[in-house]
Amino acid sequence: MVVSEVIKLAKKNHFDNLISNSKNKAETTCSIVKTETRSKVNVNSMSLMNVNDNLTNDSQIILNEFNKYFLTVVENIKVENLYDKNS
């Protein structure tokens, strides 16, 4: 295994553990995303986004779409965790 793969796997396991042991999984997930993307992404670099088959440069609409996406991801994780606990 290459060192970069080991690091990637270790980070994934660490984040999975943080989320699994968190009382507020949504907040923990958002915190991880914020921490991991803070220095890598320039939020002003996105100028257009396709929303419902319409290109928009409205930053508030783009922000709302990202929020909806990440909330959906968190809800799916919660459902999967509930399913795993009931299995």
QUIQUIDA-V82965 format. One record per pair of residues at least 4 apart in sequence whose C-alpha atoms are under 8 Angstrom apart, sorted by sequence separation. I is the first residue (numbers start at 0). J is the second residue. D is the distance in Angstrom with one decimal. If there is no record, write none. Layout:
BEGIN
i = [I:I]
j = [J:J]
d = [D:D]
END
This chain:
BEGIN
i = [0:1:2:3:4:5:6:7:8:9:10:11:12:13:14:15:16:17:23:24:25:26:27:28:29:30:31:32:33:34:35:36:40:41:49:50:57:58:59:60:61:62:63:64:65:66:67:68:69:70:71:72:73:74:75:76:77:78:79:80:81:82:0:19:48:49:50:55:56:18:21:48:49:55:47:48:47:48:18:47:17:18:46:47:50:46:48:50:14:25:28:25:24:24]
j = [4:5:6:7:8:9:10:11:12:13:14:15:16:17:18:19:20:21:27:28:29:30:31:32:33:34:35:36:37:38:39:40:44:45:53:54:61:62:63:64:65:66:67:68:69:70:71:72:73:74:75:76:77:78:79:80:81:82:83:84:85:86:5:24:53:54:55:60:61:24:27:54:55:61:54:55:55:56:27:56:27:28:56:57:61:58:61:64:31:70:73:73:73:77]
d = [6.5:6.5:6.2:6.1:6.1:6.0:6.1:6.2:6.1:6.1:6.1:6.0:6.1:6.2:6.2:6.0:6.1:6.0:6.3:5.9:6.1:6.1:6.2:6.2:6.0:6.0:6.0:6.0:5.6:8.0:7.6:5.8:7.8:7.9:5.3:6.2:6.3:6.0:6.1:6.2:6.4:6.2:6.1:6.2:6.2:6.0:6.1:6.4:6.2:6.1:6.1:6.3:6.2:6.2:6.1:6.1:6.1:6.1:6.1:6.2:6.3:6.2:6.7:7.4:8.0:4.4:6.9:7.7:7.4:5.5:6.8:5.4:6.4:7.6:6.2:5.5:5.4:6.6:6.1:4.6:7.4:6.5:5.4:8.0:7.8:8.0:6.6:7.6:7.4:7.5:7.4:5.9:7.5:7.9]
END
